[in-house]
Amino acid sequence: MASDDSDRPPVLAHQRFLAAKDSFAGLDLAQRFQRIHETNLWGAAASTSGLGSELDATSVLRAELPRFLEKIGVTSLLDAPCGDAGWINHADLDVRYAGIDVVPALIGGLQARAAAGDIKGEYHLADITADALPRCDAILCRDCLVHLSFANIARAVANFRRSGAAWLIVTTFPQWQTNADCEDGDWRALNFERAPFDWGPPVELLNENCTEAGGGWRDKSLGAWRLAEIGR
C-alpha cells in the first residue's frame, strides 16, 4: 500500500482526460460524459464504462455485493449511474434494480435489452445532479463521484437525498489523505471520511481488491452511508 498520496501510480482515466482536455471546453455535464462514451476515453477494451467495470475487475465485488446489501437491509437498488450495466448484470442480486445514466445511447441500448429479456431491471435517462430519480432503498454510485467537481458532488448528494433513499453507496479510498477538486470528467481519488466531505466512517465497507495499476489502488472500496447523516 502506498504510504501517501504521491506514491500512487498513474490512472489511465486521468491521463487520457488530460490529453483530451481541450476537447471538453464549453461542454456541459451531459455532453462531457457523452464525449467520454463516444471516444471510449477511459480506454477499456470490454466496457466503455472503464477498466473498473470490466468483469475481471469486479469479481470480488460481484461475489460480495449481495451480502453487503443484505447487511444493510436493501431490497431495492438504484444504480446511478449504471453505465453499460455490464458487471452488475452478472451479480446475483436479490433486489429490485433500476439503472440511470446521462448518456442516451447507453440507456437506449439497455432499455432494448431489458425489453427483450436479456437483462433484468428498468433503465431511465437522467442526470444524477438534477433530475428526479426512481425511489429505492439504496443508491449505488460507483466510480462516478471521482469524476465530478466538488460542486456537482454536492448537487448529486442533495438530489440523492431528495429521492427518498435511505442509503448511499459510493466508491471511496480509505487510505487516501487529501481530497482535491477536479474538472468534471477528469479523475482523482476521494476519501469521503476526509474534508471537505467529513462523512465519518461508513456503516459498511467492501474492499474491491482492485488490481489496476499494479495494485497501487488496492484500498478502492464501496462504502455505505446513511443519506440522512451526510452532506448537510
Number of C-alpha atoms within 10 A of each C-alpha: 11 15 10 11 13 10 10 16 14 14 16 18 20 16 15 16 19 13 10 12 13 9 11 18 9 9 13 11 16 16 14 20 20 18 16 22 20 12 11 16 22 22 16 16 11 12 20 21 24 21 19 19 21 17 17 12 17 20 16 15 21 19 14 17 18 16 14 18 21 13 11 17 12 20 15 19 25 27 22 26 25 26 25 22 22 18 20 19 15 14 16 12 20 14 17 15 18 22 26 24 23 23 23 14 14 22 23 14 13 26 19 13 14 15 13 10 10 10 16 17 19 17 24 20 19 21 19 22 18 13 14 13 25 19 17 21 20 27 30 21 20 22 22 17 24 22 22 20 18 19 12 18 20 17 16 21 19 18 18 28 20 13 18 17 21 19 24 25 25 23 25 26 20 21 18 22 17 13 18 12 16 15 15 21 24 20 24 17 22 24 23 23 20 16 13 14 17 12 18 12 14 19 13 14 18 20 18 22 17 21 15 17 13 10 15 17 23 18 20 25 22 26 25 24 23 17 22 13 11 16 15 10
